[in-house]
Amino acid sequence: MATALRHITEESISKVPDASNMCIGIVVSEWNSVITNALLHGAVSTLEEHGALPENIHVKTVPGSFELIYGAHQMTLNGGYDAIIILGSVIRGETPHFDYICQGVTYGIARLNAKSEIPVVYGLLTTDTLEQAQERAGGRLGNKGSECAVVAIKMAKF
């Protein structure tokens, strides 16, 4: 299981730069809100733990995960952000919709990263079940929103 081999360790968290002078944008999907709200809480808490001021954490919501691309793109255009985090959750269903959404968001965010002057951190959970999503949104496997906040801080200092 890839999550068991976390790249964000206690040692690496202790080396996170100070975020007190950073402005971070977060785009979060309303779809699967029980999961995405937990991811958002993890991200905001972690940013604040590392010094980010609440007034410098700007959260925008979009209806679904596919719209995360547009939301993040608009934040890159409006400027003033040191990094942007996207947070969403897609849970596999009985149709290929899961594959199209996951592939589209992944491609869209990768493209933004290649063209933008600021990092866009990928925080889209792509799970088979609600239980797997819950495990990654504050459950036994941690909170991917928190991990994304650490990545955003580090990438903003890149």
C-alpha positions as CSV (number, residue, x, y, z in Angstrom):
1,M,0.0,0.0,0.0
2,A,1.6,3.3,-1.2
3,T,0.2,5.3,1.7
4,A,2.0,3.1,4.2
5,L,5.2,4.3,2.6
6,R,4.6,7.9,3.3
7,H,7.1,10.5,1.9
8,I,6.0,13.0,4.6
9,T,7.7,11.8,7.7
10,E,8.0,13.4,11.2
11,E,11.6,14.3,10.3
12,S,10.6,16.0,7.1
13,I,7.7,17.9,8.8
14,S,10.3,19.3,11.3
15,K,12.1,20.8,8.3
16,V,9.1,22.6,6.8
17,P,9.9,26.3,6.2
18,D,8.1,29.0,8.0
19,A,4.9,30.0,6.2
20,S,4.2,33.2,8.0
21,N,4.8,35.3,4.9
22,M,3.0,33.0,2.5
23,C,-0.4,33.4,0.8
24,I,-1.9,30.0,0.0
25,G,-4.9,29.4,-2.2
26,I,-7.0,26.3,-1.7
27,V,-9.7,25.1,-4.2
28,V,-11.9,22.4,-2.7
29,S,-14.7,20.3,-4.3
30,E,-18.1,20.3,-2.7
31,W,-18.7,16.8,-4.1
32,N,-18.1,14.1,-1.4
33,S,-18.1,17.0,1.1
34,V,-17.7,14.8,4.2
35,I,-14.3,13.8,2.8
36,T,-13.3,17.1,1.2
37,N,-14.2,19.1,4.4
38,A,-11.9,16.8,6.4
39,L,-9.1,17.3,3.9
40,L,-9.6,21.1,4.0
41,H,-9.5,21.1,7.8
42,G,-6.2,19.1,7.7
43,A,-4.7,21.5,5.2
44,V,-5.7,24.7,7.0
45,S,-4.6,23.4,10.4
46,T,-1.2,22.4,9.0
47,L,-0.7,25.7,7.3
48,E,-1.5,27.5,10.5
49,E,0.8,25.2,12.5
50,H,3.6,26.3,10.2
51,G,2.9,30.0,10.6
52,A,0.5,30.8,7.9
53,L,-1.9,33.6,8.9
54,P,-5.6,32.7,8.6
55,E,-6.1,35.8,6.5
56,N,-3.5,34.6,4.0
57,I,-5.3,31.2,3.5
58,H,-7.9,31.8,0.7
59,V,-10.4,29.0,0.2
60,K,-12.7,28.7,-2.8
61,T,-15.2,26.0,-3.5
62,V,-16.2,24.4,-6.8
63,P,-19.1,22.0,-7.4
64,G,-17.0,18.9,-8.4
65,S,-13.6,17.5,-8.9
66,F,-13.3,18.3,-12.6
67,E,-13.9,22.0,-11.8
68,L,-10.8,22.0,-9.6
69,I,-8.8,22.6,-12.7
70,Y,-10.7,25.8,-13.6
71,G,-10.6,27.0,-10.0
72,A,-6.9,26.5,-9.7
73,H,-6.3,28.1,-13.0
74,Q,-8.2,31.2,-12.0
75,M,-6.2,31.5,-8.8
76,T,-2.9,31.3,-10.9
77,L,-4.2,34.1,-13.0
78,N,-5.3,36.4,-10.2
79,G,-1.8,36.3,-8.6
80,G,-0.7,36.9,-5.1
81,Y,-0.4,33.2,-4.2
82,D,2.8,31.4,-3.3
83,A,1.1,28.0,-3.9
84,I,-2.3,26.6,-4.6
85,I,-3.7,23.3,-3.2
86,I,-6.5,21.4,-4.9
87,L,-8.6,19.1,-2.7
88,G,-11.2,16.6,-4.0
89,S,-12.4,13.1,-3.7
90,V,-13.5,10.7,-6.4
91,I,-14.9,7.4,-5.3
92,R,-15.1,4.6,-7.9
93,G,-18.7,3.7,-9.1
94,E,-20.1,1.3,-11.6
95,T,-19.4,3.4,-14.7
96,P,-16.2,4.7,-16.3
97,H,-17.0,8.2,-15.1
98,F,-14.4,7.7,-12.3
99,D,-11.6,7.0,-14.8
100,Y,-12.4,10.1,-17.0
101,I,-12.6,12.4,-14.0
102,C,-9.4,11.2,-12.4
103,Q,-7.5,11.3,-15.6
104,G,-8.9,14.7,-16.6
105,V,-8.1,16.3,-13.3
106,T,-4.6,14.7,-13.2
107,Y,-3.8,16.0,-16.7
108,G,-5.3,19.4,-16.0
109,I,-3.3,20.0,-12.8
110,A,-0.1,18.6,-14.4
111,R,-0.6,21.1,-17.3
112,L,-1.1,24.0,-14.9
113,N,2.1,23.0,-13.1
114,A,4.0,23.0,-16.3
115,K,2.7,26.5,-17.4
116,S,2.2,28.4,-14.2
117,E,4.7,30.4,-12.2
118,I,3.4,29.0,-8.9
119,P,3.0,25.4,-7.8
120,V,-0.4,23.7,-7.8
121,V,-0.4,20.8,-5.3
122,Y,-2.5,17.8,-6.3
123,G,-4.8,16.7,-3.4
124,L,-7.3,14.6,-5.3
125,L,-8.2,11.3,-3.5
126,T,-9.0,8.6,-6.0
127,T,-10.3,5.6,-4.0
128,D,-12.4,2.6,-4.6
129,T,-14.6,3.0,-1.5
130,L,-15.8,5.6,0.9
131,E,-13.9,3.8,3.6
132,Q,-10.6,4.2,1.8
133,A,-11.3,7.9,1.4
134,Q,-12.1,8.2,5.1
135,E,-8.8,6.5,6.0
136,R,-7.0,9.2,4.0
137,A,-9.0,12.1,5.3
138,G,-8.1,12.0,8.9
139,G,-8.4,8.2,9.5
140,R,-5.7,5.6,10.2
141,L,-3.7,6.6,7.1
142,G,-3.5,10.3,8.1
143,N,-4.9,13.3,6.3
144,K,-3.8,14.0,2.7
145,G,-4.9,17.6,3.1
146,S,-2.3,18.0,5.8
147,E,0.3,16.4,3.6
148,C,-0.7,18.7,0.7
149,A,-0.2,21.7,3.0
150,V,3.4,20.6,3.8
151,V,4.1,20.1,0.1
152,A,2.7,23.5,-0.7
153,I,4.9,25.2,1.8
154,K,8.0,23.4,0.6
155,M,7.2,24.1,-3.1
156,A,6.5,27.7,-2.4
157,K,10.1,27.9,-1.1
158,F,11.5,25.9,-4.1
